[in-house]
Amino acid sequence: MEPRIWLSLARMGGREQEFIQEAFDTNWVVPLGPNVNAFEKSLRDFLIENRELNIENEDKCVVALSAGTAALHLGLILLDVGAGDEVICQSFTFSASANPIAYVGATPVFVDSEPDTWNMDPELLEEAIRDRLAKTGRLPKAIIPVHLYGMPGKMDEMMTVARKYKIPVLEDAAEALGAEYKGQRCGTFGEFGVLSFNGNKIITTSGGGALVCSCKEHADRALYYATQARDNAPHYQHSCIGYNYRMSNICAGIGRGQMFVLGEHVTRRRAIHDLYVKLLEGVNGLRVMSQPEGDVFNSNYWLTCITVEPEEFGASREEIRLALNANNIESRPLWKPMHMQPVFKDAPYYGNGVSERLFEIGLCLPSGATLTDNDIERVVRVIKHLACKL
Ligand SMILES: Cc1ncc(COP(=O)(O)O)c(C=O)c1O
C-alpha cells in the first residue's frame, strides 16, 4: 500500500524550535511573553501589509488566543451579544463559527450562500435582517460571514448591508489567512476578525487562534477577558466573568517560526489548486471550485474542493471519497450546513438551497503544503479511474 495522503497536514518551516528553545532558556513557559508579543506584531504587519488600500486598518491590533473558537466567543462578548439577542451566521461553515453564539445565550440566524464564492449571500443577508426586524422588532446584534476554504466572500456587498443597518461584522477568517479581497487581507474587514492556527490550517501553533481588533481599546478589552477579567487591584478582584483564552508563549514560538513560511504555504496551496484544475480539465461532470474571474477575489485555496454531478461523471461524491480512501487517500465531504445540523434544527434559516446542494455533491481534496505534485497526480488518477468506468 502506498503511504497515506492526508487532507491537510502541518508543515514546519525550521525556525519554530529556535523560538521554543528561547522560551525554555529564558523560562517564559507561560501564557504571555516575547513569543506572544512578536507573533502578534508579525501577524498585524502581515494583515495590513497593503495598508494604503484601507487607511482605517492602521489601528488594527491582534490578540493571540488559545483557539479560533475562543476568538469568536470573545468577539461576541466584546460586541455585547447576550441572552435574547440574535446573530446572523453563514450556514455553510464549520460548527465553530456558530457554537459561540450559543455560548453567550444568543440565537443563531442562519443565512445561505451564493454560488460564486460559496459564502454568505448578501441579498439573503438583507432579507434575513428585514425579516428578523419585522418578526422580533429588533435588529440582529452581529453578522458572522465566513471565508470558506480560504475563498473571500463578497465583502463590498455584505459590508454595505451591514453598514446600512449599523450591524457590526465579526469576520470568520479562520480558514483564510493570506486570502485577499480587492487586495485587502481577509480578517481586516469586520469590527473584529478571527484567525485559526489549528493543526490543519495555513499556519499552525499546534492549536491556537487570534482576534483581529479595530483599535487598541478593543484589543485591551479582549486581553482583559482572555486573562480572567482581572480588575486593576493588587489582589485578585473581578467585576466581570473572565476566560482563560490567552495563547501560550510556547505555542506562539511555533507561530513565530511559521510566519517565515506563511507566504510559501499560500503559494503552494494555490499551486496545488492550479494543478488539480489542469489535471481534471475536461472531465465530464466534475468541477474544481475556483475563484470568480478578475482580480477581486484572491483565495488562499486552503482546501481545493470539487463538485461532482453523478449522472455526468459516472460516480457520486461518496463513491469518489470511498475510492480515495481505499487507495489510502483522505478526502472529506464539504461542511454540512448549520441549518441541517440536529443541534441547530430550531434556529431561523434564510436559504436558497445552495449549501444543501453543495453538501450533497462536494468533496475537499488533499491540499496541504507538504504534498508533492506526485501526490496530487495520485489523487487525480483514482478520480479519473472512476470516470472511466462510464
Ligand atoms: C470556519 C472556521 N471557523 C472557526 C474555526 C475554529 O478554529 P479553532 O479550531 O482554532 O478553534 C475553524 C477551524 O477549526 C473553522 O474552519
The ligand as a Gaussian input file, in Angstrom:
#p B3LYP/6-31G(d) Opt

LIG

0 1
 C      -14.575000      28.352000       9.568000
 C      -13.945000      28.046000      10.890000
 N      -14.270000      28.804000      11.949000
 C      -13.725000      28.598000      13.152000
 C      -12.802000      27.596000      13.368000
 C      -12.304000      27.380000      14.755000
 O      -10.960000      27.489000      14.909000
 P      -10.210000      26.661000      16.069000
 O      -10.159000      25.238000      15.642000
 O       -8.855000      27.306000      16.115000
 O      -10.957000      26.864000      17.335000
 C      -12.420000      26.788000      12.291000
 C      -11.414000      25.720000      12.371000
 O      -11.205000      24.904000      13.128000
 C      -13.019000      26.993000      11.028000
 O      -12.717000      26.209000       9.985000

